[in-house]
Structure formats: C-alpha cells, structure tokens
C-alpha cells in the first residue's frame, strides 16, 4: 500500500460526491490515516457521519482557510492531536455565483479578490503555516486541485479560471521554496466531474458531453480515478515529482479541437 503509516490531512471535505472524498477513499485504501477539515460548525454531524467509514479519522472546523490566524489555529490542533503529518490535500475553492454566471469582464473587485483569496492564497497560507509550526515530516507532499479552465477559456468558469491559474503558479513557487525542506508541491488537474461545486457552473452537463466525445479515452473521469492520481503524488512513488500540474482528464487537455 502506497501510504501505509502515513498521516494525510484533507482540507475542504464536503460530501461523498466530492473529489476530496474520492481522494480520501483512495488514500485510505492505500493505508493512510486520514484527518479532515471542513467549513461550518453546523456541518459537524454530517461530516462526522461522512468520514465514519475511515477508521481513526478526525475532522476539524476551518471556517476561513484564507485567514492566517484561523489556519494556524486549525493546524496547531492537528499537530497537538497527531504530531507531524506526511501530506496535505488542498480542496478549497469558492467564487461568487454572479462572477461565474456573468461575463468575466463584469467581475467585481470584491469578487476577484474573494475568488483568489479563498482558492489560491489559502494554499500559500496553509503551506507556510504548516512549515512554520513544524507540522510536516521530511519528504511530505502537498497537493492541490485545479482545472483546465486555468489555461483555456471555458464558458461560465470565468473568475475561477483566473484563481486556478494563480493557484498553479503558486504551486511552482512553493515547490522551489519548500524543496529546500524536502517537501514536494504538486497539483492535480481533474477532468469535469458532477460535484456540488460543478452545479454552480451553467450548462455544466454540456462540458461532460464534449469531454466524452473529444478525449482520447472517450470517457469522463471519476473521483476515484482522480483520487488514485493524488495518492500517487502523496506517496514516495512520486518522490522525484514537484512543481507539476498533473492532468487526470483522460487526455482531453492535449486535444486542439
């Protein structure tokens, strides 16, 4: 098992249809002990039921992952309870609904700042604070989630594409900074999946149809398939890989038409 004896923190778990949950399943089946963060104290009971299938798992509330003080408080609790950990999955993103539905040119200053703060800066803050409080074991791996809309214009993705581009650039700079500590940083760019977040994108089903038609493997990806890629990046099997955006989209990103 690729993650036998490893402690992995999954930040941003929401429900069983999410990519984060698919990654959790893959990591758990590969021997990892799982820790989670979620947003909203009112969701505590739901999240505890969700992660109950992962023996030994524990969840922590983290309501504002882009606020340094909140992140430090959450990560300190994790360290106090479990000591150093071996990996973090960042599955945190958000944009205002109107900034997804309207033309990008109409993005408000507040909406622009919000999407980048939550979706990109939060990963920088988490990485920095985890290092500052000595949370990470040597050879730890940090992984975040991105999407093809960071490099191509996709209908109704708008400000989230800009935020994901910032996230991917952050991966490269973090990889250089943390490489001195033997810590790796990578991103998984998953193909489109029917998640709760995807419901906020207008005509999302049409994107699924195009991918199934155009991708070399002529199918859409599943959360478990993306989870297996993330597990590889969290494991020592990928110890020579850092600063990369790994596509798990059945090859759709290579197609020109």
URLIN-V440810 format. One record per residue. N is the residue number from 0. SS is DSSP state (2 for helix, 1 for strand, 0 for the rest). OMEGA is omega in degrees with one decimal (999 if undefined). BURIAL is 1 if it has 9 or more other ideal C-beta (glycine too) atoms within 8 Angstrom, else 0. Layout:
# URLIN-V440810
<<N;SS;OMEGA;BURIAL> <N;SS;OMEGA;BURIAL>>
This chain:
# URLIN-V440810
<<0;0;-170.1;0> <1;0;-175.1;1> <2;0;179.3;1> <3;0;177.8;0> <4;0;-179.0;0> <5;0;175.5;1> <6;1;-175.4;1> <7;1;177.2;1> <8;1;178.8;1> <9;1;-173.4;1> <10;1;177.2;1> <11;0;178.4;1> <12;0;-178.2;1> <13;0;-176.7;1> <14;0;-174.1;0> <15;0;177.7;0> <16;0;-174.2;0> <17;0;175.1;1> <18;2;179.1;1> <19;2;179.7;1> <20;2;176.1;1> <21;2;177.1;1> <22;2;178.1;1> <23;2;180.0;1> <24;2;179.8;1> <25;2;-179.7;1> <26;2;-180.0;1> <27;2;179.6;1> <28;2;176.4;0> <29;0;168.9;1> <30;0;-176.1;1> <31;0;165.6;1> <32;1;-171.4;1> <33;1;172.1;1> <34;1;-174.3;1> <35;1;163.7;1> <36;1;179.3;1> <37;1;-178.8;1> <38;0;174.7;1> <39;0;179.4;0> <40;2;178.5;0> <41;2;179.5;0> <42;2;-173.5;1> <43;2;-177.4;1> <44;2;179.6;0> <45;2;-178.7;0> <46;2;179.1;1> <47;2;175.7;1> <48;2;-179.3;0> <49;2;-175.0;1> <50;2;-176.1;1> <51;2;179.8;0> <52;2;179.0;0> <53;0;-175.4;1> <54;0;177.8;0> <55;0;-178.1;0> <56;0;175.9;1> <57;1;-178.7;0> <58;1;-179.5;1> <59;1;175.1;1> <60;1;174.0;1> <61;0;-170.6;1> <62;0;-177.3;0> <63;0;-174.2;0> <64;0;177.0;1> <65;0;178.0;1> <66;0;-172.8;0> <67;2;-175.6;0> <68;2;179.1;0> <69;2;178.4;1> <70;2;-179.0;1> <71;2;178.6;1> <72;2;-178.8;0> <73;2;-177.4;1> <74;2;176.6;1> <75;2;175.9;1> <76;2;178.4;1> <77;2;-178.8;1> <78;2;179.2;1> <79;2;-177.4;0> <80;2;-169.9;0> <81;2;-177.4;1> <82;0;-178.9;0> <83;0;-179.8;1> <84;1;-171.4;1> <85;1;-179.6;1> <86;1;175.7;1> <87;1;169.8;1> <88;1;177.8;1> <89;1;179.9;1> <90;0;-173.3;1> <91;0;177.6;1> <92;0;175.5;1> <93;0;171.4;0> <94;0;177.8;1> <95;0;-176.3;1> <96;2;-178.1;0> <97;2;179.4;0> <98;2;172.5;1> <99;2;-174.4;1> <100;2;-177.4;0> <101;0;174.9;1> <102;0;-176.7;0> <103;2;-177.0;0> <104;2;-179.8;0> <105;2;177.6;0> <106;0;178.7;1> <107;0;176.4;1> <108;2;179.3;0> <109;2;180.0;0> <110;2;177.3;1> <111;2;-178.9;1> <112;2;-178.1;0> <113;2;-177.5;1> <114;2;-179.2;1> <115;2;179.5;1> <116;2;-176.3;1> <117;2;-170.1;1> <118;2;-176.5;1> <119;2;-177.9;1> <120;2;-178.7;1> <121;2;179.0;1> <122;2;176.5;1> <123;2;-178.8;1> <124;2;-179.8;1> <125;2;-179.3;1> <126;2;-178.1;1> <127;2;-176.3;0> <128;2;175.9;1> <129;2;177.0;1> <130;2;-175.9;1> <131;2;-178.5;0> <132;0;177.2;1> <133;0;-178.9;0> <134;0;-168.9;1> <135;1;171.8;1> <136;1;172.9;0> <137;1;-177.8;0> <138;1;176.0;1> <139;1;-178.1;1> <140;1;176.6;1> <141;1;-177.0;1> <142;1;174.4;1> <143;1;-176.6;1> <144;1;179.0;1> <145;1;-176.3;1> <146;0;-175.6;1> <147;2;177.8;1> <148;2;175.9;1> <149;2;-176.1;1> <150;0;-179.8;0> <151;0;177.5;0> <152;0;178.3;0> <153;0;-177.9;1> <154;0;172.9;0> <155;0;175.0;1> <156;0;166.1;1> <157;0;-173.6;1> <158;2;178.9;1> <159;2;175.1;1> <160;2;177.3;1> <161;2;179.6;1> <162;2;179.1;1> <163;2;174.9;1> <164;2;176.8;1> <165;2;178.6;1> <166;2;-178.6;1> <167;2;176.5;1> <168;2;177.4;0> <169;2;177.8;1> <170;2;-177.7;1> <171;2;-179.9;1> <172;2;177.3;0> <173;2;179.3;1> <174;2;178.7;1> <175;2;-178.6;0> <176;2;-173.7;0> <177;2;176.5;1> <178;2;177.6;1> <179;0;-179.5;0> <180;0;-176.0;0> <181;0;175.7;0> <182;0;-178.0;1> <183;1;-179.1;1> <184;1;-179.4;1> <185;1;176.8;1> <186;1;171.7;1> <187;1;176.1;1> <188;1;-176.0;1> <189;1;170.5;1> <190;0;-178.4;1> <191;0;-179.1;1> <192;0;179.1;1> <193;0;175.6;0> <194;0;177.1;1> <195;0;179.6;0> <196;2;-178.0;0> <197;2;179.4;1> <198;2;178.9;0> <199;2;-179.4;0> <200;0;-177.7;1> <201;0;178.0;0> <202;0;-177.1;0> <203;2;-178.2;1> <204;2;179.1;0> <205;2;176.9;0> <206;2;177.5;1> <207;2;-178.9;1> <208;2;179.7;0> <209;2;-179.5;0> <210;2;179.5;1> <211;2;-179.4;1> <212;2;-169.3;0> <213;2;-176.3;0> <214;0;179.4;1> <215;0;-179.8;0> <216;0;173.9;0> <217;0;175.8;0> <218;0;174.0;0> <219;0;-178.9;1> <220;0;175.8;1> <221;0;178.4;0> <222;2;179.4;1> <223;2;177.7;1> <224;2;176.0;1> <225;2;177.4;1> <226;2;179.6;1> <227;2;176.6;1> <228;2;178.6;1> <229;2;177.8;1> <230;2;175.8;1> <231;2;-178.4;1> <232;2;177.7;1> <233;2;-174.4;1> <234;0;178.1;1> <235;2;176.4;0> <236;2;-179.6;0> <237;2;-172.3;1> <238;0;177.0;0> <239;0;-175.9;0> <240;0;174.1;1> <241;0;179.6;1> <242;0;-172.9;0> <243;0;168.1;0> <244;1;-177.6;1> <245;1;-179.6;1> <246;1;172.8;1> <247;1;-171.9;1> <248;0;-179.0;1> <249;0;173.6;1> <250;0;-175.5;1> <251;2;-174.0;1> <252;2;-178.3;0> <253;2;-173.3;0> <254;0;179.2;1> <255;0;178.7;0> <256;0;999;0>>
